[in-house]
C-alpha cells in the first residue's frame, strides 16, 4: 500500500499523527506515484496554481486516491479539486461521530460513506466516472493532534477510508489517448490566446517551468491537432475549449492572461 504525503508540509501535526500509525512516503506534488495521497484541506490553499493542476491531474488517474482531511473552513473545495456535481462543506453545530467531535458536514449528491445519527454526511468517495481515480473527503478530524488519546479510533477509521485497487485498469482507459500535463499546458496557452508556434518552448518554460525541446514540443502540438483539440495554426478548437471547460482550467487561463498583462511572465 503506497501512502504518500506532501514533502514540503511534513512538519504539520496532521502528518505527524499519520506517521505514528503507518508508513508513508514523502513526495513533491509533481513526483506522486500511483497509490494514495493524504492532504489536509488547508494545504490545498497553499499550493501554487501549477501544483494544484498537477494534483488534480494525478487524482483523476485510475487507481489513485486523494484523501482530504478537515477543517475546511467553508473553502470551495469543489472548485479547487474540480469536482463535478453540487458539493460543499458547511459548518454545523458540534456533533459526534464514533466519539470524535465533528464541526462540518458535506452537502452533496454523492452517496455517503459515513453519516451522523442526524443524517448529515461526514465522508464521501467521489469518482468522476468508473475509470477515474477517487477523492475522499471527510469532516471527521482523524488527524487532529488533540485527539491523540483516541488515536486507535482515528487510525481504524482512517484505514476504513482506504479504497482497495483492482488488479487491472479498465480496457477503455488503456486504449484511449491520454493527455499529459504538457499537452494541457499547451491547450491553456492556446485558450489564453498567447500561444505562438515558434515560441511555445519558451512559453512553457516561462509559464509552467517546463523545459522541453522544440522538436518534442512540435510533436505534442501535432498530437493535439490530430485529436482536433488544436487547429493547424495552433488556435484552440471548439473541442479544445470544451476540454478546458470540462477540466475546470478556465481559472488558470484567466491567471495567465492577468500575469501576461502585468509583466509578461508567470510568477
N, C-alpha and C positions, 0 to 999 in steps of 0.2 A: 504494500500500500504506500503510494508516494504522496505524502502530505507536505505541502510547501508553504512557506511564509515569505513575506516581502522583506528582503535583506536589510534595506536601509531603515526599517522600523522595528528591528528585532529587540530593541531595548524597551519597547512598550510592555506594560504589565500584562496585557491580554496574551501576548506571545509567551511571556514567562510562565503564565498559568498553563498554557497549552503544552509547552515543552516539559513541564513537570509530569505530564500524563503519557506523552507519546513522542516518538522520534520524528523529527521534522527536518526538511532541507531548506536552507536559506538561499533564496534566489532573487535576482533582479527581475522586474516585470518582464523584460524582453528575453529572459532566459528560462521562463517557466516551461517545464516538461509536461507531458501528459500525466494527468492524475488529479489531485485535489489541491486547491489553494484556499487558505483561510485568511480572511481580511476583516479587521474591524471597520465598521462603516465610516468612522471618522477619517481613516486613512485614505479612503476614496476621494475625499475632498482635498487631500494634499498631493494628489497625483497631477502630473503635467497633462496637457491635452494629449500628447503623443503616448504617454504611459497609459492613460485611460483608454485610448483607442486600442492599444496593444492588448490590454486586459480584456476588453470586450471582444476582440478577435479571438483570444485564447479560450474564453469560456464557451464560445459558440461551437468550438470544435468537439466532435463526437467523443464521448468518454470522459471529458473534463468536468469538474465540479468546482464552482466557486461558492464558498460558504461565507456569508456576511453576518457579522455579529453586531448587537446593539452597543450603545444607543444610536438612534438615527436622527434625533433632534429635528424631526419633520423635514429632513432633506428630501429632495426629489430623486429618490433612488431609482425610480423607473426610468427617468431621463438619463441619469448618469450611466446606468448599465444598459440602456437602450432595450428595455423590456417591453415587448408588445403587450397590449391589453391595458385595462384600467388597473392601476396598482398604486397604493400609497401607504405610508406608515404614519399613524397618528397617535398622539398621546392619549392615555386613558387613566382613570383612577387606579392607583396601585392595586394590583391583584396578585394572585399566587398561582404558580404552575409547579407542581412537584416540590412545594415548599420554597421555591425561588421567587423573588419579587419581580413582577413584570409591570412596566410603566407605559408600554406601547403595544399597539396591535396592528395587524396588516389588513388593509382593505383591498380585496382582490376577488377576481372571478376564478382564480386558480383553486384547485382542491386543497383543503387544509392538510398539513402534516400533523400539526398539533393545534388544539383549541383549548381555551379556558372553559371552565364549567359554565360561564355566562354566554359562551358561544363565539367570543372573539378569536380570530385566528392569530396564532403566535409563531407559526413556522410553515413555510411552503417550499416545495421544489418547483422551480419554473423552467420548463423546456420550451424553446421556440417551436420545435417540431420533433418528430420521432428520431430524427438523425442528428439532433444538435446536442451540445453539452447542456449543463444544468447550473442554474443559480439557486442556491438555497439561502433563503432569508429567515432569520429567527429574531424575535424580540426578547427571547429568554436570555438573560445575561450569563451565559455559561462560562465566559472568560473574565468575569468580573473578579478582580483580585480580592475584593472584600468578602467574597463568598468561599474563601479557602476552607472554612470549617465544613462546607458542603461540597467539597471537590469530588467526592465519589459520585454524588448525584449528578454534578455538572459533567464529569467525564463520561458517565454512562449515557447521558442524554446526547452528548456530542457524538459519541460512537453510533448512536441511533440515527443521526442525521446523515451519516456517510452512505453514499449510494454505491452499490456493487456494480462494476462494469461488466458488460457482456464480453464474451471471448472474441467476437467478430464484429467489425463495423458493418453497418448496412451496406449492401451492394451499391445502391444508388448513390451513396456518398462517395464510395471508392471510384465510381465511374465518372462522376461529374467533374467539370472544370472548377477548380478552387482558386480563388484569387488570393494572392499573397498580400501581406501588408504593403509592399511597394506598389503592386497593382493599384491598391486602394489609394495610396498617396497620389499617384498619377491622376486618378479619377477626381480626387479632391482638388488638385491644382487646376484640372480642366474645368471643374464645376465653378471654381473661383474666377475663371476666365483670365488666368495669368500664365497658363501653360504655353510654353514655347518649345517646339520640337528640337530646335538647335541648342537650347539652353537647359533642357529638363534635368540633366545630370547635376548641374549646378543648383537648380531649384530644389531638387531632392535633398541635396546637402545642406542648403541654407535653411529650408523649412522643416525638414524632418531628421537632419543629422544622419542621413543615409549616404554612404559613399559607394557608388556603383559605377561601373564603366559605361561609357557611351554606347558601346555595342550591346551590352546586356540591357540597357535601358530601352534601346530601339526594339530589342526582341520582346520585351514586356509590353511595349506600346503596340506592337503588331498583334500580340495575343489579345489585347483589349479590342483592337479593330476587328479581329477575327470573331470575337464574341459579340460584336456590334454594340459595345459599350462606348467606343470612341469612333468618330468618323475618320476618313482618310487624312484629313487635315489636322487631326488632333483635337477637334472640338468634341465636346461631350454630346452623346446622342440622347434621345428620349429614354432609351433603355438604361443608359448610364445614369441619367437623372433619377430614374425610378430606383436604381440600385442605391444611390446616395441617400435618397429619402428612406428606403426600406431599412438601411443600416443605421439611420439616425446620425449621419455625418454632416448635416446642414450646419450645426453649431461650429464644427471645425472649418467649414467653408467660410462662414462669417468671420471667424477669428483670423484666418489667413488674409481675407480682404482688409480687415481692420489693421493688422500688423503691416501689411504691404503699404497701406495708405499712410501709416505713421512714419515708418522708417525703411520700408522695403526689405525687412529681414524678419525671420522667425526668431522670437526671443526665447 
